[in-house]
Amino acid sequence: MSAARRRGAGGSLLGTYGLLALTVAIFVLFALLLPSTFPTGTNIKAILTNQSIPAILALGATIPIVTGRFDLSIGYGIGLSHVVAMWLIVDHGVAWPVVMLLVLAGGVLVGLVNGALVEFAQIDSFIATLGTGSVLYALTGWITGGGRIVPHIAGLPVAFTNLTNSFFFGLPVTFWYVIGLVVVLWLCLEHLPIGRFLYVVGANPRAADLVGIKRRRVVIYAFVGSGVVTAFAGVLLAAQQQIGDPSAGSSYLLPAFVGALLGSTTIKPGRANAIGTLVAVAILAIGLSGLQQEGAAFWVTPLFNGLTLLAAVGLAGFAARRRQRAGTVVGADSRSTPAGPDSAGTDPGGPGPVAPPGPASTVAPTEPLATP
């Protein structure tokens, strides 16, 4: 293997598994610094419990990112969802399974509104979802009157709180929610037609139109998926906190987007993907847990999130440039290597020179894509 090819392979491995290796390195570092508290079962269970809801929200944010859109309403959506769940259970005595169905239906509605604003009203996704998020926050304040919803002395139904407080195979049940959602998204994005539609729309909307993909419908599907996952995270937040706090959702927005954007720099660099998002959430959770045990100040959390995002994006960009340089060198070497009597670009059985291939262009895939 030539040196250029080795450099290209090294850059590919660095971009694909660099963040995963960094996650392991950070865990080992804090395990050495805090041997009596960090690498313990109690701490690992605490990390899984505390970071499961941010992980679910990050996976929800990943879905529109695949299409090149952003859903900034998720932070306000989780706040409204958990407040509505508490409001219906505490103030109106609605059974919690019915509450969950109603909240999930609300998530579908929010996703439809976001998708319609982006695709039919042609409003930029940043502006559209920020606007709907502000409306959701206003609804949260209207429902709560600016105060908190506190359960009665009897508390919430045990079956409802067990949605987050129980364990399965020795691990918090919320961890299994995350794993289940990762598997579902992985199957959808990597092995089902809807995943190809989402990626094509995100990579080249014009090509999506040319091959017959109903682009607007696919984007709306993505926002509906984000809305449903956000609503589910809100129900879990209500079961975990057991109190309706109108200001709780805003603190989840940045970690969710850091995880989703970090996830697009690993496993499949340049493509938002479920496993990458899981790795990104893991490195954030491990790093923050270690820093908190070291006695870090409160402002270290946003600092760590921002620096980790910059470092990961820089790492992915370096790896991509390295692969590009290596590919250029390899291509130049192959063009300069004699290829026998036909190397001058002539067809020995034809009348004259054969034109070299033109620049790469976007073409329809060889397999027909069924429209959703």
FIMIRO-401322 format. One record per residue (C-alpha): x, y, z. Coordinates in steps of 0.05 Angstrom, whole numbers. Layout:
<rs>
        X        Y        Z
        X        Y        Z
...
</rs>
This chain:
<rs>
        X        Y        Z
        0        0        0
       27       68      -19
       41      123       32
      -17      164        5
      -65      106       12
      -41       93       82
      -53      166      100
     -122      163       70
     -138      100      110
     -112      132      173
     -154      194      162
     -215      151      150
     -205      112      214
     -192      176      253
     -256      208      228
     -297      145      238
     -274      122      306
     -236      182      334
     -293      205      379
     -305      135      404
     -232      128      422
     -234      196      457
     -294      171      497
     -256      111      522
     -195      154      537
     -236      204      579
     -267      147      618
     -199      116      632
     -171      184      653
     -226      198      704
     -222      125      728
     -149      137      744
     -161      205      776
     -222      182      816
     -212      107      827
     -258      102      887
     -319      138      858
     -318      143      783
     -310       71      755
     -363       43      801
     -430       11      786
     -466       65      826
     -435      121      785
     -448       86      719
     -521       75      737
     -526      148      757
     -497      170      690
     -546      125      652
     -604      152      693
     -586      226      688
     -566      226      614
     -620      182      584
     -670      238      573
     -618      284      540
     -598      225      497
     -669      213      475
     -677      286      458
     -612      286      419
     -636      227      379
     -700      265      364
     -660      325      341
     -619      280      295
     -678      263      251
     -689      333      219
     -613      343      216
     -610      284      168
     -652      325      120
     -611      388      130
     -662      421      176
     -660      440      249
     -715      434      301
     -701      487      354
     -769      476      385
     -748      412      420
     -725      447      484
     -792      482      491
     -829      420      468
     -801      376      523
     -820      431      573
     -891      434      548
     -899      359      544
     -877      345      615
     -921      403      642
     -982      378      603
     -970      308      630
     -967      333      702
    -1027      380      691
    -1071      324      664
    -1052      274      718
    -1050      320      778
    -1104      371      763
    -1152      330      722
    -1141      258      745
    -1131      230      675
    -1102      160      673
    -1028      162      655
    -1033      116      593
    -1085      163      564
    -1040      222      582
     -982      190      545
    -1024      180      483
    -1049      252      485
     -979      280      494
     -952      238      437
    -1010      262      393
     -990      333      412
     -919      317      389
     -946      295      322
     -985      361      316
     -923      403      333
     -883      364      281
     -936      376      228
     -937      450      242
     -861      455      239
     -859      416      174
     -914      457      142
     -880      522      161
     -813      499      133
     -838      465       69
     -902      501       50
     -891      570       79
     -818      565       59
     -792      593      125
     -721      575      145
     -722      519      195
     -683      560      246
     -734      615      245
     -796      571      239
     -779      524      296
     -754      581      340
     -822      614      329
     -862      552      345
     -817      540      405
     -834      608      432
     -908      592      423
     -898      526      461
     -863      563      517
     -921      612      520
     -970      553      526
     -928      525      582
     -932      590      620
    -1007      595      607
    -1020      525      634
     -978      533      697
     -990      607      709
     -915      614      717
     -914      567      777
     -899      494      787
     -948      436      786
     -938      396      849
     -972      328      861
    -1020      318      918
     -997      284      982
    -1014      216      952
     -963      229      897
     -964      205      826
     -986      135      804
     -931       85      819
     -937       54      749
     -924      123      720
     -862      138      762
     -836       68      747
     -828       90      674
     -762      120      697
     -749       94      767
     -748       20      753
     -691      -25      731
     -685      -79      678
     -629     -129      678
     -595      -88      732
     -594      -24      691
     -641       36      692
     -701       25      647
     -689       92      614
     -623       65      587
     -663       12      550
     -708       65      521
     -646       98      491
     -620       33      463
     -688       16      433
     -693       84      400
     -622       78      372
     -640       11      342
     -704       37      311
     -669       98      281
     -611       56      257
     -659        9      221
     -699       66      191
     -639      107      168
     -594       51      144
     -639       -5      121
     -707       23      102
     -727       65       41
     -748      123       86
     -677      129      110
     -650      135       39
     -703      187       24
     -682      228       85
     -608      225       67
     -620      242       -6
     -664      302       13
     -610      326       61
     -552      316       12
     -584      341      -52
     -657      365      -54
     -654      375     -129
     -632      303     -140
     -688      280      -93
     -739      316     -138
     -708      286     -201
     -714      214     -176
     -786      224     -155
     -779      231      -79
     -835      273      -49
     -787      320      -14
     -838      360       25
     -871      297       52
     -804      268       74
     -785      332      111
     -852      334      146
     -841      261      167
     -774      282      197
     -806      338      238
     -862      292      261
     -811      241      283
     -774      295      322
     -839      319      354
     -860      249      376
     -792      233      406
     -792      301      442
     -861      287      470
     -839      219      495
     -779      251      529
     -827      300      562
     -869      244      591
     -806      211      619
     -783      278      648
     -849      285      684
     -843      214      713
     -771      227      733
     -778      296      764
     -849      286      790
     -861      360      786
     -883      407      731
     -831      461      722
     -845      510      665
     -772      529      658
     -743      458      657
     -742      448      581
     -694      504      561
     -635      470      594
     -642      410      549
     -636      446      482
     -561      457      478
     -540      387      502
     -588      356      452
     -559      394      394
     -488      383      417
     -501      309      418
     -536      308      350
     -483      350      316
     -426      313      348
     -457      249      325
     -451      271      253
     -375      274      260
     -365      201      280
     -382      130      256
     -406      160      190
     -371      227      187
     -411      280      150
     -477      243      160
     -522      249      221
     -532      178      247
     -562      145      309
     -500      108      333
     -458      170      325
     -507      209      367
     -503      155      421
     -427      160      422
     -431      236      426
     -479      234      485
     -434      183      519
     -372      227      516
     -412      287      542
     -441      246      599
     -375      215      620
     -338      281      616
     -390      320      655
     -395      266      709
     -320      266      718
     -315      342      721
     -372      346      772
     -338      295      816
     -275      336      812
     -314      394      841
     -320      436      778
     -361      500      780
     -430      505      749
     -405      543      688
     -359      486      668
     -418      447      639
     -433      495      581
     -359      507      572
     -347      432      565
     -405      425      516
     -379      481      472
     -306      459      472
     -324      387      458
     -366      407      399
     -310      450      370
     -258      396      382
     -300      341      349
     -318      383      288
     -245      403      280
     -224      331      286
     -274      309      233
     -253      366      187
     -179      348      194
     -194      276      178
     -235      295      117
     -181      341       90
     -130      286      101
     -171      237       62
     -182      287        7
     -107      302        1
      -91      228        0
     -144      215      -53
     -116      271      -96
      -46      244      -91
      -69      173     -107
     -109      199     -167
      -49      238     -193
       -4      177     -186
      -53      133     -224
      -58      184     -280
       17      191     -286
       29      116     -289
       37       89     -361
      -20       44     -380
        7       12     -443
       -7       31     -514
      -76       57     -498
      -51      107     -445
      -55      165     -493
     -131      160     -491
     -140      126     -558
     -184       67     -574
     -143       16     -614
     -205       -7     -649
     -234       62     -663
     -220      119     -710
     -190      168     -662
     -180      194     -591
     -230      175     -538
     -255      235     -497
     -238      230     -423
     -296      227     -375
     -325      294     -354
     -332      320     -284
     -374      281     -235
     -447      299     -235
     -507      280     -195
     -544      222     -227
     -603      182     -208
     -587      118     -171
     -586       54     -212
     -641       24     -168
     -709       58     -174
     -731       92     -110
     -803       82      -92
     -835      145      -68
     -859      145        4
</rs>
